[in-house]
Amino acid sequence: MVYYGTSVFYPIIGKSHDQIVRYAAGAVRQPVFLINDAIAPLPDGGIPQDTKIALLDDREHVVTVQLSNSSAQFSQSHKDIAVVCALNGWLEVKQ
């Protein structure tokens, strides 16, 4: 069972969905991907249009992105990853 804590939605700048997920995966201990709600490896070559990708760490939600959506859903406890993504120009994060 996946634990979804309190979430925060941040606007994504441009088409940075793939960069956000890949950075976040490298920043957590044990990254697991849910691709359209099933455990699967992260697709090479970017995120397909109709795909929802959720990144988990030890069964705790970190971030969810979908190419057709202009915001990323971050767990409140992983705002530090969102801030780094904002510094890289991928998200708009206002404190």
C-alpha positions as CSV (number, residue, x, y, z in Angstrom):
1,M,0.0,0.0,0.0
2,V,1.3,3.4,-1.0
3,Y,1.3,6.2,1.6
4,Y,0.2,9.5,0.2
5,G,0.7,12.2,2.7
6,T,-0.3,15.9,2.4
7,S,0.6,17.0,-1.2
8,V,1.6,20.3,-2.7
9,F,1.1,21.1,-6.4
10,Y,3.8,23.1,-8.2
11,P,3.5,24.5,-11.7
12,I,5.9,22.9,-14.1
13,I,7.9,25.2,-16.4
14,G,7.9,24.0,-20.0
15,K,8.2,20.3,-20.6
16,S,10.4,19.5,-17.6
17,H,8.4,16.5,-16.4
18,D,11.1,14.0,-17.3
19,Q,13.9,16.0,-15.7
20,I,11.9,16.4,-12.5
21,V,11.2,12.7,-12.1
22,R,14.8,11.7,-12.9
23,Y,16.3,14.2,-10.5
24,A,13.9,13.2,-7.7
25,A,14.7,9.5,-8.3
26,G,18.4,10.2,-7.7
27,A,17.6,12.1,-4.5
28,V,15.7,9.4,-2.7
29,R,17.0,6.2,-1.1
30,Q,15.0,3.5,-2.9
31,P,13.2,4.8,-5.9
32,V,10.2,2.8,-7.1
33,F,8.1,4.0,-10.1
34,L,4.4,3.5,-10.6
35,I,3.6,3.8,-14.2
36,N,-0.1,4.2,-14.6
37,D,-0.5,2.6,-11.1
38,A,1.7,-0.5,-11.8
39,I,5.3,-0.9,-10.7
40,A,7.6,-0.6,-13.8
41,P,10.9,0.9,-14.8
42,L,11.1,4.5,-15.9
43,P,10.8,4.7,-19.7
44,D,13.8,5.8,-21.7
45,G,13.4,8.7,-24.0
46,G,11.0,10.7,-21.9
47,I,7.4,10.4,-20.6
48,P,4.7,9.2,-23.1
49,Q,1.8,11.6,-23.4
50,D,-0.9,9.5,-21.6
51,T,1.4,8.2,-18.8
52,K,1.1,9.0,-15.1
53,I,4.4,8.5,-13.3
54,A,4.5,8.4,-9.5
55,L,7.8,8.1,-7.7
56,L,7.9,6.4,-4.3
57,D,10.6,6.0,-1.7
58,D,10.0,3.1,0.7
59,R,6.3,3.1,-0.3
60,E,6.0,6.8,0.5
61,H,4.9,9.1,-2.3
62,V,7.5,11.6,-3.5
63,V,6.2,13.1,-6.7
64,T,3.7,12.4,-9.5
65,V,3.8,13.9,-13.0
66,Q,1.8,13.4,-16.1
67,L,2.8,15.0,-19.4
68,S,-0.7,16.2,-20.1
69,N,-0.7,18.1,-16.7
70,S,1.1,21.4,-16.1
71,S,1.8,20.7,-12.4
72,A,3.7,18.3,-10.3
73,Q,2.3,16.7,-7.2
74,F,4.9,16.6,-4.4
75,S,4.6,15.1,-1.0
76,Q,4.8,17.8,1.6
77,S,7.7,16.0,3.2
78,H,9.7,16.2,0.0
79,K,9.5,20.0,-0.6
80,D,13.4,20.1,-0.5
81,I,13.4,18.2,-3.8
82,A,10.9,20.6,-5.3
83,V,13.0,23.6,-4.3
84,V,16.1,22.1,-6.1
85,C,13.9,21.5,-9.2
86,A,12.8,25.1,-9.0
87,L,16.5,26.2,-8.8
88,N,17.1,24.2,-12.0
89,G,14.3,26.1,-13.7
90,W,11.8,23.1,-13.9
91,L,9.2,24.2,-11.4
92,E,7.8,27.4,-10.0
93,V,8.0,27.1,-6.2
94,K,6.9,30.0,-4.0
95,Q,7.5,29.9,-0.3
